[in-house]
Amino acid sequence: MPSTVIRRFDYSPERRELMVEFVTGRRYVYLDVPEEEARAMRGAFAKGRYFNAHIRDHYRFRELTGEDEVSATRR
């Protein structure tokens, strides 16, 4: 079922980072997220509900800005 809150998300196992983009367009990266947690979110029926119960307020995070995209292309 598509989420009414989360537009998309992606996980980097090497960095243990979960990038979440909300339907509002705001993007956040959650740090030190175990791969099992990302897999569980991917398999959850209600992604937004899973996110609220297991990710939000459980992991450190930072908001991604346009500057993050510029620096990523320079790597």
ZIVEN-V136642 format. One record per helix or strand of 2 or more residues. SS is the DSSP state (H for helix, E for strand). FROM is the first residue (numbers start at 1). TO is the last residue. If there is no record, write none. Layout:
BEGIN
SS/FROM/TO
SS/FROM/TO
END
This chain:
BEGIN
E/6/12
E/17/22
E/27/30
H/35/43
H/47/54
E/61/64
H/66/73
END
